[in-house]
Amino acid sequence: RMDDIVLFKPLTIKDMSLIVDKILTQLNIRLMEQRISIEVSDEAKAWLGKEAYEPQFGARPLKRFVQRQIETPLARKMIRENLPEGTSIHIDLSDDGLTFKDIKPEML
């Protein structure tokens, strides 16, 4: 049974940028348990928002895209390399996609 019709305004690219920031902040909060952090360049953030932009579907595709492009590769990297506490990972955009560069605690 439908009682009401609710119209939604489609998200803009600017909206997507704010949502990318929120998703990445939430990821950093989860990573605090392992004492690991990520820093994502502005270019990489803009790319994430642009590539996942589907105004008719809202932010759901963006969240899944961030999971595929950042969370899954990051989890594999953490397992494969057994990253020490205090590691910061810089994520940037290159011609091949996203790059992950470790900044180990002794390098800080």
Helices and strands as residue ranges (DSSP letters): H 13-31, G 32-34, E 37-40, H 42-51, G 55-57, H 60-66, I 67-71, H 72-81, E 88-94, E 97-103, G 105-107
